[in-house]
């Protein structure tokens, strides 16, 4: 299940709810910031700041998540 969500994230075709479930599963904690912005924290990773307008995240936010997961070693290269 996690593998499929990671693959969808890499293709940048994942829903907002799936992104939030994936980040939670990977150990990130969600904290509300101002307005529609949310900050996801995890020890050993840089924070991920997301703004969701509607059901989806913009592709730029999805690319940011991929970069943070790659830097922290949470994203396998073979995916």
ABEGO torsion letter per residue (X at the ends): XAAAAAAAAAAGBBBAAAAAAAAAAAGBBBBBBBEABBBBBBBGBBBBBBBBBEABBBAAAAAAAAAAAAAAGABBAAX
